Amino acid sequence: IARTIARGLLLNEDLTEAIAMGHDLGHTPFGHSGEYVLNRLVPGGFEHNEQSLRIVEKLENGVGLNLTFEVRDGIVNHKKSGNPATLEGVCVSLADRIAYVNHDIDDAIRAGLLTNEMLPASCIERIGATHGARINSLIMDVLGVSFGKPYVRMSEEMSAEFDKLRDFLFENLYHNSQAKAEEGKAEGVVETLYNYYLKHLDLLPEDFAKYIDEDGPERCAADYIACMTDRYAVREYERLFVPKDWV
């Protein structure tokens, strides 16, 4: 999505894709649930965009990736309150919002938590009734409003409908009792793993443990957990805390 918007606006597609590839590197397992836990537990806090920057500047290969200022700026400013220095960075931020809202709708419908008919009627009419239609409508709106301008954004009308759709998801999906229950389980897994590795620093892989003296054990434990996928974190939790069958 980001590269398509950049191409349509005659921006630097390679810069856009580099930012897009780097901005989610620091995401914890279980997304914002895991980030919430680490932000609460790690001294100095934890934000996934800052963790992404830490990865590309330091952790990757032990020396970082020697990226340009524009790429690093786009990565660290990839958040709602951020202000990227380039239009390419804005493209990535906007594309990410478009992507996660649409993917969350699809996932919720597949899981039986939502139906298309439950979505706000005005959003279906203005944005579209299917995944492809919504993506296309949002991209075309951004291109129509932003081409040749010193900004990248949606039209006021489309932005209002998009915000209405996002508010609907918060009310009916993100704060859904079933979703909140799963969120609580995810937070428990991350917190338990974090506390365990703090007590067993010798079990941290060398790629992370070598920074203990420089950055502190808490940050290094968070580095390791933040690199885990959901599935890997669950597998580690089960390996460490769930007894195996004896027979």
N, C-alpha and C positions, 0 to 999 in steps of 0.2 A: 504493500500500500504506500509506504513512504517513498519508495523509488518511483512508483507510478506518478505520485504527486510531483516529485522533483522533476521528472521528465516532462510532465505537462507544463511546468512553470519555467522550464529551461534552466534549472538549477544544476548544481554539481551532483550527479547521480552517485558517483563513487564515494564522495564525502557522506552523502545521505545514508548509503548502505553501510559504511563503516560505523557510523554512529548507531544505526539500527542494530548491527550485529553486536556492538559492545554494551549497549545500555542496560541489558538484562542479565549480564554476567554475574552481577552481585546479588541476584534474587535468591532468597533462602528457600529451602524446601517448604512447601505449602504456602508459597507466595507471601501475602501480607500478614498472614497469621504468624508465620515463622519470624518475619521481620519485626512484628510487634513484640514478640518474646525477647529477641536479642536486643532490641532497642531498650527494653526495660532492664535487662540483666547486665549488659556490657557497659563498663564505665566509659563515659563519653558518648554513649548511644550507638545506634546502628541504623544506617539508611542504605537501601540497596543501591542507589545511584552512586553514593560515595564508595561503597564496596566495589562497585564495577570499576570506578576509577582506580581504586587501590590495586585491583587485579591487573589492569593494563599498565599501570605505572610501576608496579613492584613485584607482585606475586607470580605472574606468568613468566616461566623460565627463570625465575629468580632475579630478573633484571627489568621486567616490563617489556613493552612492545615498541617503545620509541615512537609513539603516535604524535601527530601534529596537535597544535593547540586547539584547532577547530574541532577535531574529533573528540579530544578529551573534554572540551567545554560542552559539546553536545551531550556527552555521556553524563557528566556530573550535574548538568542543569536539566536533566530529563525528569521533571516533576512538575506538578501543577503550579507551584510557586516559583519555578525556575524561569530564567530569562536567557535562553540560548543566544550566543553572539552571532549565530548565522541563521539564515532562513532554512538551511538544510536541517539544523537542529530543531527548528520549529516544526518542520515537516514530520520528523520522526516522532516528536511528542504528540502531535495531532493524530498521526496515523496509528499510534499505539492506543490512544483513546478509542478511535474508531474500531480497531481490531478487537480489543478486549470486550467491549460492549456487545459486539455482534457474535463473538465466539461464546460469550457467557449465555446469550439467548439460545444459541444452538445447543449448547451443553445442557441447559436447563430443560429445553423441550425434549431432548433425548432421554433425560433422566425422569421425565414425567412430572417435573416441578412446575412447568409452565406449558401453556398452549399458545399458539399464534393468536387465537381469539382473545386471549387475556391482555395482549399488548394494547396500549392506548390507541384508539382508532385514528386520532390525528397523526400519530407517529407512523402508523402503517400507510396512511394516505400520502403523507409528505415524504417519508424516507423509504418505505417499501415493505413488502410482506415477506420477502425471502432474504436469505443471507446475501446472495449475489446482488439483488436489487438494492438492498440497503448500502452495501459497499459502494456500488456504482453511483447511487444518488449522492452519497456523502462526498466522494472524490470529485464528481462533476461540479458539485456546489463549491467546493474549495477552489477548484481551478477557475470557475467562472468569476468568483469574487476576487481572487488573488493574482491573476495573471497580469504581469507588468507592474504590480504594486510592491511597495517595500515591506510587505507583510504576508503572512500565510494564515488564513483563518476561514471559518465558515461564515455564511451570511447570518444576519441576526435571526431570521426566521428559522433557518435550519438549525442553528445553535440552540434556539429555544426548544425545538422539538427533540433534538438530541439530548438536551438536559432533562427534558420530561421523561424520555425513555430511560435514561440513567437513574433518575429518581425512582421510577417504577421498579427497576431492578433492585435498588437498595431496599425498597419497602417490601417487595414480594419474593426476593431471592436471597440477597446478601444477609438480610436480617430474618430470614425464614428460620423457624425453630429447628428444622432438620439440618440446615446449613450451619447454624450456630453450634449445634451439638458436635458436628464433625470438626468444626473450627476449634472447639475446646480440646478434642482429642489430639489434633495436630499441634496445638500449642503445648500440650503435655509432652508429646514426643520430643519436640525441640528443646524444651526446658530440661527434660531429663537427660538428654544427650549432652547438652552444654555443661550441666553440673557434673556429669560423669567424667567428661574429658578434662575438666578443671582439676578433678581429683586424681586423674591418671594421665598426666601430661606425657608420660613415656609412651603412650599409645597413639599420640598424634603422629601422622606421617612427617618425615623429615622436612618435606617441602614447607610445612607450616611450623614445625617445632623450632626450626633454626632462627625464627624471629622472636622467640620468647623473651630473650634478654633485651632486645631492642624495643619491642612493642607491647610486651606484657602477656601473660598466659591467657587472660580473658579475651584479648583481641585475637590471639592465635587459635583459641578454641572456636571462636565465632567464625574465623576464616575457614576452618575445616568444615564446620556445619553448613556454612553458606554455600559451599561448593557442592553439597549433596543434592541429588534429586529427591522427589517425594519417595519414590520406591526404595532408593538406597537408604534413606533415613529410617524408613519403617523396617527394612531388613536389619539395619544396625541395631535398632531398638529391640527387635525380636531376638537377635543374636545375643545381646547383652543382658536382657531382662526377662525373656520368656523361656521357661524351661522346656527342654525337648522331651519327647516321649521316651520313657525308660525301657519300654518293651516294644 
